[in-house]
Amino acid sequence: MPRKLKKIYLDYAATTPVDPRVARAMLPYFTKKFGNTMSLHSFGQEAKQALEESREVVANLIGAKPNEIIFTSSATESNNLALKGIALARRSLGGGGHIIISSIEHPCIMESAKWLEKQGFRITRLPVDKYGFINPDDVKKAIKKETILVSVIHASNEIGTVQSIEEIGKICSKRGVYFHTDAVQSFGKIPIDVNKMNIDLLSASSHKMYGPKGAACLFIREGIKIEPILHGGGQEVGLRSSTVNVSAIVGFAKACEISKKEMKKEGERLTKLRDKLIKGVLKKIPNSYLNGHPQKRLPNNTNFWFKFVEGESIVIQLDLLGIAASTGSACSSVKLEPSHILMAIGLKHEQAHGSLRLTLGRWTTEKEIDYLLRVLPGIIKNLRKISPFKSNKKHE
Amino acid sequence: MNRVGIYTKKVIKYFKKPHNYGRMKNPDGIGKVGNPVCGDVMWLYIKVGKDKKGREIIKDIKFETFGCVAAIATSSVITDLAKGKTLEGAMRIDREDIVKSLGGLPPIKIHCSVLAAGALSEAIYDYLIKSKKKIPQKLEELHQRIDKEKKIINEKYKEWIKIEEKMHKK
């Protein structure tokens, strides 16, 4: 029997473990403080109080007011609510029907936009440059009289590129167009101020920042009219009917509180590890390339492509050594298509085929990075031995 | 652990330690196939010999694959299945034989086994053409179909393929 592997998790962009401090904060809300926030009795009011306190903490992380935060169950739900809710509200007001998004949005934005297109809305998808940046001038040019909403992802979930949100926000604000950002990957990792950045709507999720799954939020600036998608008992000021998942939301708030306190130090620590990882991979592995910008990226994100090998093979080889990673290769997708984000930054199919994403987090140590840097070159080398494409002598 | 990711233990075994991989010098037949959808590429080389009864057999076989776990595992398995078989026997190996030998493949990866079977039949086709032998009708039909797909994949990887073809000739 092989000795037990020490597992190394380098897929924090997929999901994160719940911080033990968060888990502890949640516990009473399963068995003792289990009330329904809509109940009048003390059980209900106790839960309601926890909910409102949580709202304040979450709002506080991005400089919002508590009444501007709507809790949902997932970032997908938040993004659906943002796009469809604004689109439908504007239609009922007799407003225009044009929405601008980027070409590197998460599938829940891409698919919501596609659905709105079917309902008669017009969608513009802005291109990005080779690093994944949207040119704010393109936003300026794309805004028309009928434009109701611009939605741009704050930090890319795949290549970590952090957009010039403040600049895009300013343009939208000047033109009187709502600006939504999907901040799932950046929330709690880098500073966000919805007022300074002119953000009107923002989506964030708990399970990407050491909170539990099943809690997320949508920030909606005061005064913005939005149509709900879920109708029912009228929770969350009628914008999101459903019994409130208090324990998860309490966890989400605790995660926000911790992130706020530790963001600066943790960001610096991760940036150092990230840069060591990037430097190490590019140095040790011939014909390896970085996807995304060398500096203007999330402190915890790295993404590479390796010539002549396929990403799923790399991920499984790493998994066999106890390392968790992910890829944008067509082979790993249910549609057998390479990541639309890697294609949008100009990678060719065969280049996206060899992509590998390694994302770091709160429990990533330098030792783990060293271990990865020790084993990854061998994995790539061995896969290249099997590949028909190898004549580039550099790696042999 | 019975599974790694979406794969059976057997698939992983073949993937971890593939048999018969690498380039063959002076092969009697080469089968070059690719999947135009996912982008995997498989090259299969055969050397043909004769058994005691004088029938033509696959004496040696090697593969090179640019692709996922399933593509590598199916390539490896088909070399095991084909080695030592008569050409006729080798032509009968189909995707079900491959999937069975691997203890199953996820539905989304079945196309990898089709690719491996195609690579073998193309290598045999190449040998038969080169040695000016009669091509069975079924093999001819298969070749026509694969050839169509190959055009798409060759376009995708044209630069890489050009370099490799040059190396082959050296």
Interface residues (C-beta under 8 A of the other chain):
Chain A: F308 V309 E310 E312 S313 V315 I316 Q317 D319 L320 S329 A330 C331 S332 V334 L336 P338 K348 H349 E350 H353 K385 I386 S387 P388 F389 K390 S391 N392
Chain B: V4 G5 Y7 I12 F15 K16 P18 Y21 G22 R23 K32 V37 C38 G39 D40 V41 M42 W43 E64 T65 F66 G67 C68 V69 A70 A71 I72 I108 K156 Y157 W160 I161 I163 E164 K166 M167
